Amino acid sequence: MRSWGVAIGMMGPKFWGLYRKEGLMRAILRGKPYRPTHEKAGFSDELATCVGTDEWGNRYYEDWNGKNKNQRRFVEFSDNAKWFPTQTKKIAPAWQGWMHYMYDDPPKKDNFVDPFYRARRTPEFKTDHPTQ
């Protein structure tokens, strides 16, 4: 299923599963035709499990199919990056290793060391003129 379509896609079990879990607007936005298929967890009816979120609001998913022994990890970026294309799409350093299969477990407070010297997230203020 590439998109939800007008009538056929919205009647499928995948759409109603997303609708019950995440609400109407997120289910509709996740099924837009311009969205890649991997963000909708493929062509099958099952949903990918949300493993966690980071400090920027990105949600990380893992799709594990026991029949094919295929495992996929992907990120759904926050809504700020979706509506404001000038903002970059970033992945937190803790989740970067998990996305590239360096770690098997998703990062939590107890299994990931957050160094004190790491730069914290700062808001990006966009103005037309420099401040004094």
Order of alpha helices (4+ residues) and beta strands (2+ residues): alpha-alpha-beta-beta-beta-alpha-alpha
